Amino acid sequence: MSLAFLLEVPEFKDLVRALRGPAAGGEAPPSISGLAGAAKPFFCAALAHALDRPIVFIQPVERSSGRLEEEIRFFLSGLGSSRRIGALPDLTETPFAETAPSLEAVSSRMRFFYDLLYQPPALIVTTAFGLTRPLPPPERLPSLFLRVAKGSFHDRDEILERLAAFGYVREDLISFRGEYAGRGGIVDVYSPWQNAPYRIEFGGDEILSLREFDPSTQRSIRRLESVLIPSLLEVSPGEEAGRRGVPFTDYQEEAVFIVDGPGAVDAEWDEALADCAARGIEPDGAIARSWGELRSRAARVEELETGESEGPHFHFPFQSVPRFDNRIPFFLDYLRRAERERDRTYIYFSGDAVRRKVASLLEQHGIPARPAASALGSPTAGEALLVLGALDRGFSFPREKIAFFAEGDIITEEKVVVSRPSVRPSLTQFQDLKIGDHIVHADYGIGVFQGLLKMEVD
């Protein structure tokens, strides 16, 4: 049994079969419960690995910090899966808002569009607001990106016009992302995807040089063979009156939609509608209908079983693992009990040095444990497997007698796993010392005893 244990759990197999059914119509969508704490990203990774249809995982805005995508990516790698994950962020606070979006939001959505065009993700993490904002039509998507290679031929003025159409701001000298400049045979542009701007040098219509440079000193950082520049506008100004965008389903018609915490997601949507009413804004009917259709076909993920779903229900009895917070004796007792009950335990460490120290500690206490290259290895019953990986929090699946611990569940300071000497150091009293004796001070290290000095204190 390994990290891939969930793929063999009967309820999980049944859920995969249920989600492989028609994307709309027929039986009501399923509901899922029991995904305690850190088990949720693991569950999503296992589902993306097992299901041959794209998955769209819809979170409340309050939870959309980007951490979930990182953890799902971590578990996909641990499962040995090549499936890709993408994030479709909000553009503005609500899909009905006409306010100018932040550069970060635009940049993140453009990265998603690029992946959608060339490397479609198997699992997409988003919110109701990010999902229902109309997307650029598929036929227009390639025009949102400009690739320039050294030795290729481009008209300099056309590139400047393209950058202006992309929404970049022209400056004499660029300093910030989203700016561009042109002088003579040089075009500078600062992509929101990069930590430094590009300098494109022309010789006629041929691109002679591509470099990254430091905008404060104008010095080159490194030479490049090609660069990719994303647009900052999903819809160009000339298209405002025409076809402004298409629903998400134009790209992922067969996707499986899953709503995490439907009560919180519905409350955010209702709040957005109420805000529109309070400001006298008429919500876009197409956006509202789009969410209604997606919501009706989406599976539900609840912490606890509510009994409200009309479709089949699947419960997975995950539990959070205890946090020991440097109380090593309690953790050792836990592992001894796991050994007696023949449970399998995986412990993730941030680095090999800590792993070696914990392995030594467990060996001293007679607890069976061994290092492993990955969590796809199978410990014997009662054994702990020590693996490397940046797991944030652990979880367990008691029914299968398996638990996964993060380093942070056990220790918060490396020094607590250092083995203590079996003989306590001697503590010398001052009256035992003679002037000139070498000593080791508890705070200041090695020194020479020079006597006692009597001092008056207030």
C-alpha positions as CSV (number, residue, x, y, z in Angstrom):
1,M,0.0,0.0,0.0
2,S,1.4,3.4,-1.0
3,L,0.3,7.0,-1.7
4,A,-1.8,5.6,-4.5
5,F,-4.0,3.6,-2.0
6,L,-7.1,5.7,-2.7
7,L,-7.2,4.5,-6.3
8,E,-8.1,1.0,-5.0
9,V,-10.8,2.1,-2.5
10,P,-14.2,0.8,-3.7
11,E,-16.0,4.1,-3.1
12,F,-13.4,6.0,-5.1
13,K,-13.8,3.6,-8.0
14,D,-17.5,4.1,-7.9
15,L,-17.2,7.8,-7.8
16,V,-14.9,7.8,-10.8
17,R,-17.4,5.7,-12.7
18,A,-20.2,8.1,-11.7
19,L,-18.2,11.1,-12.9
20,R,-17.4,9.4,-16.2
21,G,-21.1,9.5,-17.1
22,P,-22.7,12.2,-19.2
23,A,-21.6,15.8,-18.4
24,A,-25.2,17.0,-18.2
25,G,-28.7,15.6,-17.9
26,G,-29.7,12.2,-16.5
27,E,-29.0,11.5,-12.9
28,A,-28.4,14.3,-10.4
29,P,-24.7,15.0,-9.8
30,P,-23.0,13.2,-6.8
31,S,-22.0,14.7,-3.5
32,I,-18.8,14.0,-1.6
33,S,-18.0,14.3,2.1
34,G,-15.2,13.5,4.5
35,L,-12.3,15.3,2.9
36,A,-10.8,16.6,6.1
37,G,-8.1,19.3,6.0
38,A,-5.1,18.3,4.0
39,A,-6.8,15.3,2.4
40,K,-8.6,17.6,-0.1
41,P,-5.7,18.4,-2.4
42,F,-4.6,14.7,-2.2
43,F,-8.2,13.7,-3.2
44,C,-8.2,16.2,-6.1
45,A,-4.8,14.9,-7.3
46,A,-6.0,11.2,-7.2
47,L,-9.2,12.1,-9.0
48,A,-7.3,14.0,-11.8
49,H,-5.0,11.0,-12.1
50,A,-7.8,8.5,-12.4
51,L,-10.4,10.4,-14.4
52,D,-10.1,10.8,-18.2
53,R,-12.2,13.9,-18.3
54,P,-11.1,17.5,-17.4
55,I,-12.0,18.5,-13.8
56,V,-13.0,22.1,-12.8
57,F,-12.7,22.5,-9.0
58,I,-14.7,25.6,-7.9
59,Q,-13.7,27.2,-4.5
60,P,-15.1,30.1,-2.5
61,V,-13.2,33.3,-3.2
62,E,-12.1,33.4,0.5
63,R,-10.1,30.1,0.0
64,S,-8.6,30.9,-3.4
65,S,-5.0,31.7,-2.2
66,G,-3.2,29.5,-4.7
67,R,-2.1,27.1,-2.0
68,L,-4.5,24.4,-3.1
69,E,-3.0,24.3,-6.6
70,E,0.5,24.0,-5.2
71,E,-0.5,21.1,-2.9
72,I,-2.4,19.3,-5.8
73,R,0.6,19.6,-8.0
74,F,2.7,18.2,-5.1
75,F,0.5,15.1,-4.8
76,L,0.2,14.6,-8.6
77,S,4.0,14.5,-8.7
78,G,4.0,12.0,-5.8
79,L,1.5,9.8,-7.7
80,G,3.9,9.8,-10.6
81,S,1.2,11.5,-12.7
82,S,1.9,13.6,-15.8
83,R,-1.5,15.3,-15.6
84,R,-1.3,19.1,-15.5
85,I,-3.1,21.6,-13.2
86,G,-4.1,25.1,-14.0
87,A,-5.7,28.1,-12.2
88,L,-8.3,30.4,-13.6
89,P,-8.4,33.4,-11.3
90,D,-10.9,36.2,-10.9
91,L,-10.4,39.2,-13.2
92,T,-12.4,41.5,-10.9
93,E,-14.2,41.3,-7.6
94,T,-17.4,40.0,-9.4
95,P,-18.1,39.0,-13.0
96,F,-20.5,41.9,-13.3
97,A,-17.9,44.6,-12.4
98,E,-16.6,46.9,-15.1
99,T,-13.7,48.2,-13.0
100,A,-10.1,47.9,-14.3
101,P,-8.5,44.6,-13.2
102,S,-5.1,44.4,-11.5
103,L,-2.1,43.6,-13.6
104,E,-1.5,40.5,-11.5
105,A,-5.0,39.2,-12.3
106,V,-4.7,39.9,-16.0
107,S,-1.2,38.2,-16.1
108,S,-2.5,35.1,-14.3
109,R,-5.5,34.7,-16.6
110,M,-3.2,35.1,-19.7
111,R,-1.0,32.4,-18.4
112,F,-4.1,30.2,-18.0
113,F,-5.1,31.0,-21.6
114,Y,-1.7,30.1,-22.9
115,D,-1.8,26.7,-21.2
116,L,-5.4,26.2,-22.4
117,L,-4.1,26.8,-26.0
118,Y,-1.0,24.7,-25.9
119,Q,-1.1,22.4,-22.8
120,P,-4.7,22.0,-21.6
121,P,-4.8,21.2,-17.9
122,A,-6.5,18.1,-16.6
123,L,-7.6,19.9,-13.5
124,I,-8.6,23.6,-13.2
125,V,-8.9,25.4,-9.9
126,T,-11.1,28.5,-10.0
127,T,-14.0,30.4,-8.4
128,A,-17.5,31.1,-9.6
129,F,-16.4,34.6,-10.5
130,G,-13.4,33.4,-12.4
131,L,-15.3,30.7,-14.2
132,T,-18.3,32.8,-15.4
133,R,-16.3,35.7,-16.8
134,P,-16.6,35.3,-20.6
135,L,-13.4,34.0,-22.2
136,P,-11.8,35.2,-25.5
137,P,-13.2,33.1,-28.4
138,P,-11.0,30.1,-29.2
139,E,-10.2,31.4,-32.7
140,R,-8.8,34.6,-31.1
141,L,-6.7,33.0,-28.4
142,P,-3.5,32.7,-30.5
143,S,-3.5,36.4,-31.3
144,L,-3.2,37.2,-27.5
145,F,0.5,36.2,-27.6
146,L,3.5,37.5,-29.5
147,R,6.6,35.3,-29.9
148,V,9.7,36.9,-31.2
149,A,12.9,35.0,-32.0
150,K,16.5,36.1,-32.7
151,G,17.1,36.0,-36.5
152,S,13.4,36.3,-37.3
153,F,12.0,39.2,-39.4
154,H,9.4,41.7,-38.0
155,D,8.5,45.2,-38.8
156,R,9.5,47.3,-35.8
157,D,6.5,49.7,-36.1
158,E,4.1,46.7,-36.3
159,I,5.5,45.3,-33.1
160,L,5.1,48.7,-31.4
161,E,1.5,48.8,-32.6
162,R,0.9,45.3,-31.4
163,L,2.2,46.2,-27.9
164,A,-0.1,49.2,-27.8
165,A,-3.1,47.0,-28.8
166,F,-2.1,44.5,-26.1
167,G,-2.6,47.3,-23.5
168,Y,1.0,48.0,-22.7
169,V,1.7,51.7,-21.8
170,R,4.4,53.5,-23.8
171,E,7.1,55.3,-21.8
172,D,10.4,56.9,-22.7
173,L,12.2,54.5,-20.4
174,I,10.5,51.5,-18.9
175,S,10.6,50.7,-15.2
176,F,7.5,48.6,-14.4
177,R,5.7,45.6,-15.8
178,G,3.2,46.5,-18.5
179,E,5.3,49.2,-20.1
180,Y,7.1,49.4,-23.4
181,A,9.4,51.9,-25.2
182,G,10.8,52.4,-28.7
183,R,13.7,54.4,-30.0
184,G,15.7,53.9,-33.1
185,G,16.2,50.2,-33.8
186,I,15.4,49.2,-30.2
187,V,12.1,48.1,-28.6
188,D,12.0,47.5,-24.8
189,V,9.0,45.7,-23.2
190,Y,8.4,44.6,-19.7
191,S,6.2,41.5,-19.6
192,P,4.2,40.8,-16.4
193,W,5.5,37.2,-16.6
194,Q,9.1,38.2,-16.2
195,N,11.4,39.6,-13.4
196,A,13.3,41.8,-15.9
197,P,12.3,43.5,-19.2
198,Y,13.3,42.5,-22.7
199,R,15.3,44.5,-25.2
200,I,14.7,43.7,-28.8
201,E,17.4,45.1,-31.2
202,F,16.6,45.4,-34.9
203,G,18.9,45.6,-37.9
204,G,16.4,46.7,-40.6
205,D,13.5,44.2,-40.2
206,E,15.8,41.4,-38.8
207,I,16.0,40.9,-35.0
208,L,19.7,40.9,-34.3
209,S,19.6,40.6,-30.5
210,L,17.3,39.6,-27.7
211,R,18.3,40.4,-24.1
212,E,17.0,40.8,-20.6
213,F,18.3,44.0,-19.0
214,D,18.2,45.8,-15.7
215,P,15.9,48.9,-16.1
216,S,17.8,50.8,-13.4
217,T,21.2,50.5,-15.0
218,Q,20.3,49.6,-18.6
219,R,22.9,46.8,-18.4
220,S,22.3,43.4,-20.0
221,I,21.5,40.5,-17.7
222,R,21.6,37.7,-20.3
223,R,21.0,36.9,-24.0
224,L,17.9,35.1,-25.2
225,E,17.0,33.1,-28.3
226,S,13.3,33.9,-28.2
227,V,10.7,35.7,-26.0
228,L,7.0,35.4,-25.4
229,I,4.9,38.5,-24.7
230,P,1.3,38.1,-23.5
231,S,-1.5,40.6,-24.1
232,L,-2.9,42.6,-21.1
233,L,-6.4,42.7,-22.6
234,E,-8.7,39.8,-23.0
235,V,-10.9,41.8,-25.3
236,S,-9.5,44.5,-27.6
237,P,-11.2,47.9,-27.7
238,G,-12.5,47.3,-31.2
239,E,-14.4,44.2,-30.1
240,E,-16.3,45.7,-27.2
241,A,-19.4,46.2,-29.4
242,G,-19.1,42.8,-31.0
243,R,-18.5,39.3,-29.7
244,R,-17.0,40.1,-26.3
245,G,-16.4,36.6,-25.1
246,V,-17.7,33.0,-24.9
247,P,-18.6,30.8,-21.9
248,F,-16.1,28.4,-20.4
249,T,-17.9,25.4,-21.8
250,D,-16.9,26.5,-25.3
251,Y,-13.5,25.2,-24.3
252,Q,-14.3,22.4,-21.9
253,E,-17.7,21.1,-22.8
254,E,-17.1,17.7,-21.3
255,A,-15.6,18.9,-18.1
256,V,-16.6,17.6,-14.7
257,F,-17.5,20.5,-12.4
258,I,-17.0,20.1,-8.6
259,V,-18.1,22.8,-6.1
260,D,-16.1,22.9,-2.8
261,G,-18.3,24.3,-0.1
262,P,-21.4,25.0,-2.1
263,G,-23.0,27.0,0.7
264,A,-20.1,29.5,0.8
265,V,-20.0,29.7,-3.0
266,D,-23.7,30.3,-3.3
267,A,-23.5,33.0,-0.6
268,E,-20.8,34.8,-2.5
269,W,-22.8,34.7,-5.7
270,D,-25.9,36.1,-3.9
271,E,-23.8,38.8,-2.3
272,A,-22.5,39.9,-5.7
273,L,-26.1,40.1,-7.1
274,A,-27.2,42.1,-4.0
275,D,-24.3,44.5,-4.5
276,C,-25.4,45.0,-8.1
277,A,-28.9,45.8,-7.0
278,A,-27.7,48.2,-4.4
279,R,-25.6,50.1,-7.0
280,G,-28.3,50.0,-9.6
281,I,-26.4,47.7,-11.9
282,E,-28.2,45.3,-14.1
283,P,-26.3,42.0,-14.0
284,D,-25.4,40.4,-17.3
285,G,-28.1,37.8,-17.9
286,A,-25.8,35.5,-19.9
287,I,-23.3,35.3,-17.0
288,A,-26.1,34.6,-14.5
289,R,-27.5,31.8,-16.7
290,S,-24.1,30.4,-17.3
291,W,-23.5,30.0,-13.5
292,G,-27.0,28.5,-13.0
293,E,-26.3,25.8,-15.6
294,L,-22.9,25.0,-14.3
295,R,-24.1,24.9,-10.7
296,S,-26.9,22.5,-11.5
297,R,-24.5,20.0,-13.1
298,A,-21.7,20.3,-10.5
299,A,-20.8,17.7,-7.9
300,R,-20.7,18.9,-4.3
301,V,-17.9,18.7,-1.7
302,E,-19.0,19.1,1.9
303,E,-17.0,18.7,5.1
304,L,-19.9,16.7,6.6
305,E,-22.6,14.6,5.0
306,T,-25.7,16.9,4.8
307,G,-28.2,14.6,3.1
308,E,-29.3,17.4,0.8
309,S,-28.0,15.9,-2.4
310,E,-30.5,14.2,-4.8
311,G,-27.7,12.3,-6.5
312,P,-25.5,9.5,-5.2
313,H,-23.4,10.2,-2.1
314,F,-19.8,9.2,-1.5
315,H,-18.2,9.4,1.9
316,F,-14.4,9.2,2.4
317,P,-13.5,8.9,6.1
318,F,-10.3,10.9,6.1
319,Q,-9.0,12.4,9.4
320,S,-6.4,15.0,10.3
321,V,-3.4,13.6,12.0
322,P,-2.4,14.9,15.5
323,R,0.1,17.7,15.7
324,F,2.9,17.0,18.1
325,D,4.6,20.4,18.0
326,N,8.1,19.2,19.3
327,R,6.6,16.8,21.8
328,I,8.8,14.0,20.6
329,P,8.0,11.4,23.3
330,F,4.3,11.6,22.4
331,F,5.2,11.1,18.7
332,L,7.4,8.1,19.6
333,D,4.4,6.6,21.5
334,Y,2.2,7.2,18.5
335,L,4.6,5.2,16.3
336,R,4.9,2.4,18.8
337,R,1.1,2.1,18.8
338,A,1.1,2.2,15.0
339,E,3.7,-0.7,15.0
340,R,1.5,-2.7,17.4
341,E,-1.6,-2.1,15.3
342,R,0.3,-2.7,12.1
343,D,-0.5,0.7,10.6
344,R,1.6,2.2,7.8
345,T,3.0,5.6,8.3
346,Y,4.6,8.0,5.9
347,I,6.6,11.0,7.1
348,Y,7.6,13.8,4.8
349,F,10.7,15.9,5.4
350,S,11.8,19.2,3.9
351,G,15.4,18.1,3.7
352,D,17.7,15.0,4.0
353,A,19.5,16.3,7.0
354,V,16.4,16.4,9.2
355,R,15.4,13.0,7.8
356,R,18.7,11.4,8.8
357,K,18.4,12.8,12.3
358,V,14.9,11.5,12.7
359,A,15.9,8.1,11.3
360,S,18.7,7.9,13.9
361,L,16.3,8.9,16.6
362,L,13.8,6.2,15.6
363,E,16.5,3.6,15.4
364,Q,17.7,4.4,18.9
365,H,14.2,3.8,20.2
366,G,13.7,0.6,18.2
367,I,11.0,1.9,15.9
368,P,11.0,0.3,12.4
369,A,11.6,3.0,9.8
370,R,13.5,3.4,6.6
371,P,14.2,6.2,4.0
372,A,12.5,5.9,0.6
373,A,12.8,7.7,-2.7
374,S,9.1,8.4,-3.0
375,A,5.8,7.7,-1.3
376,L,4.9,5.2,-4.0
377,G,7.0,2.8,-2.0
378,S,5.1,0.5,0.4
379,P,6.1,0.2,4.0
380,T,5.5,-3.1,5.7
381,A,2.8,-3.2,8.3
382,G,3.9,-1.3,11.4
383,E,6.7,0.5,9.6
384,A,7.3,4.2,9.0
385,L,8.6,5.3,5.6
386,L,10.7,8.5,5.6
387,V,10.4,10.5,2.3
388,L,11.4,13.9,1.1
389,G,8.7,16.4,0.1
390,A,7.1,19.7,1.0
391,L,3.9,18.4,2.5
392,D,2.1,21.2,4.4
393,R,-0.2,19.2,6.7
394,G,-0.8,15.5,7.2
395,F,-3.9,13.3,7.1
396,S,-4.9,9.7,7.6
397,F,-7.3,7.1,6.3
398,P,-7.9,4.9,9.4
399,R,-10.0,2.3,7.6
400,E,-7.0,1.4,5.4
401,K,-4.6,1.8,8.4
402,I,-2.5,4.5,6.7
403,A,-1.3,7.9,7.8
404,F,0.8,10.7,6.2
405,F,2.7,13.2,8.4
406,A,4.3,16.5,7.4
407,E,7.5,17.5,9.1
408,G,5.6,20.5,10.6
409,D,3.2,18.1,12.3
410,I,6.0,16.7,14.4
411,I,8.8,19.3,14.8
412,T,9.0,23.0,14.5
413,E,12.7,23.3,15.5
414,E,15.4,21.1,14.2
415,K,17.3,20.9,17.5
416,V,14.5,18.8,19.1
417,V,15.5,15.8,17.1
418,V,19.1,15.8,18.1
419,S,19.8,12.8,20.3
420,R,20.7,13.8,23.9
421,P,23.8,12.2,25.4
422,S,23.0,9.3,27.8
423,V,25.3,10.9,30.5
424,R,24.4,14.3,31.7
425,P,27.3,16.9,31.7
426,S,28.7,17.7,35.1
427,L,27.8,21.0,36.7
428,T,30.7,22.4,38.7
429,Q,30.1,24.7,41.7
430,F,32.2,27.9,42.0
431,Q,33.9,26.7,45.2
432,D,35.4,23.7,43.3
433,L,37.2,26.0,40.8
434,K,40.8,27.4,41.1
435,I,42.0,30.5,39.3
436,G,43.4,29.4,35.9
437,D,41.1,26.4,35.5
438,H,39.6,26.0,32.0
439,I,35.8,26.0,32.0
440,V,32.9,25.7,29.5
441,H,30.3,28.4,30.3
442,A,26.7,27.6,29.5
443,D,26.2,30.8,27.6
444,Y,29.7,32.0,26.5
445,G,31.5,28.8,25.7
446,I,35.2,27.9,26.6
447,G,37.0,30.3,29.0
448,V,39.5,30.6,31.9
449,F,38.3,31.0,35.4
450,Q,39.7,34.2,36.9
451,G,37.9,34.3,40.2
452,L,34.7,35.8,41.6
453,L,33.9,39.5,41.6
454,K,31.5,40.9,44.2
455,M,29.3,43.6,42.7
456,E,26.7,45.9,44.2
457,V,23.3,46.1,42.4
458,D,20.4,48.5,42.9
